Amino acid sequence: MLSELTANAVADSLSRRETRPFAEVERAALERPAAIDALEVLKPSERVKVIAEIKRSSPSRGALAQIADPAALARSYELGGASAISVLTEGRRFGGSLADLEAVRAAVALPVLRKDFIATPYQVLEARAAGADLVLLIVAALDDATLRELFDLIVELGMTPLVETHSAEELDRTAALGARLIGVNARDLSTFELDRDLFGRLADRFPADAIKVAESAVLSAADVAHYRAAGADVVLVGEALVTGDPIENLRAFLAV
Ligand SMILES: O=C(O)c1ccccc1NCC(=O)[C@H](O)[C@H](O)COP(=O)(O)O
């Protein structure tokens, strides 16, 4: 599933590249105002922080929410106390787009994450050109050379890589990059099974200076408390916020 999602995302970016060549996207990326320093915004504090996700649908859950106006939802997230916004820009299975990211960027003052299946420099440039401050890199989808190349390009463009892992081996590959913002995703991206205890089992293996992000499977404040007790600095939440009252849920999650 992960290789299919990644291959499709790359194919879709190649289609866009036919009408928007590399040099044009690169120029647009370099002309954007500087990215927000997400490491500063998400740094560990006495309260857990939330990255709130714009998520219309997903391979595991199907349709979740209509979200006709992603900018309005992002403003609700900001009002509710989110520290950053994640925008799923993958179109085929998640119903997202780069236009969503641009709309969100224009609507809020928070750092914005491009959450997609990134495997090429062109996709990284697209992210910056659309106003992203962070870009997700999924270790399981990338060989070491590509991971290094994309990580360095994201940093060179002034953005922050959020490097997503699922195992001790992937965490070790991430540490070798010098990554400072590291996620453990509770969702197995092939079977879709959720394991909320995976974060806790891997928490000791994070580099000492890393910001620890627990991704997926937060449905209640108790789930946030579970991740927090295991050492999470930040939780990344999608489904619970797009299917429930975003402001009420954020306030409950942030009160943990
Ligand atoms: O959500 C999915 O079904 C999914 C399937 C395959 C690859 C990625 C997938 N989701 C991306 C995410 O990691 C989540 O959107 C994100 O962590 C929020 O998760 P949740 O709060 O459980 O919606």
The ligand as a MOL file (V3000), in Angstrom:
LIG
                    3D

  0  0  0     0  0            999 V3000
M  V30 BEGIN CTAB
M  V30 COUNTS 23 23 0 0 0
M  V30 BEGIN ATOM
M  V30 1 O -5.1100 7.4030 7.5660 0
M  V30 2 C -4.8860 6.4500 6.7860 0
M  V30 3 O -5.7290 5.5950 6.4930 0
M  V30 4 C -3.5490 6.2880 6.1340 0
M  V30 5 C -3.3240 5.1780 5.3280 0
M  V30 6 C -2.1170 5.0300 4.6870 0
M  V30 7 C -1.1200 5.9700 4.8280 0
M  V30 8 C -1.3390 7.0730 5.6390 0
M  V30 9 C -2.5290 7.2400 6.2880 0
M  V30 10 N -2.7940 8.3360 7.0810 0
M  V30 11 C -1.8960 9.4070 7.2500 0
M  V30 12 C -1.6940 9.6650 8.6850 0
M  V30 13 O -0.6420 9.3160 9.1650 0
M  V30 14 C -2.7940 10.2620 9.4750 0
M  V30 15 O -3.6130 11.0270 8.6470 0
M  V30 16 C -2.4050 11.1370 10.6490 0
M  V30 17 O -1.3780 10.6010 11.4230 0
M  V30 18 C -3.6390 11.3770 11.5410 0
M  V30 19 O -4.1690 10.1340 11.9400 0
M  V30 20 P -5.6000 10.0190 12.6420 0
M  V30 21 O -5.6440 10.9980 13.7700 0
M  V30 22 O -5.6680 8.6010 13.1430 0
M  V30 23 O -6.6210 10.3380 11.6080 0
M  V30 END ATOM
M  V30 BEGIN BOND
M  V30 1 2 1 2
M  V30 2 1 2 3
M  V30 3 1 2 4
M  V30 4 1 4 5
M  V30 5 2 4 9
M  V30 6 2 5 6
M  V30 7 1 6 7
M  V30 8 2 7 8
M  V30 9 1 8 9
M  V30 10 1 9 10
M  V30 11 1 10 11
M  V30 12 1 11 12
M  V30 13 2 12 13
M  V30 14 1 12 14
M  V30 15 1 14 15
M  V30 16 1 14 16
M  V30 17 1 16 17
M  V30 18 1 16 18
M  V30 19 1 18 19
M  V30 20 1 19 20
M  V30 21 2 20 21
M  V30 22 1 20 22
M  V30 23 1 20 23
M  V30 END BOND
M  V30 END CTAB
M  END
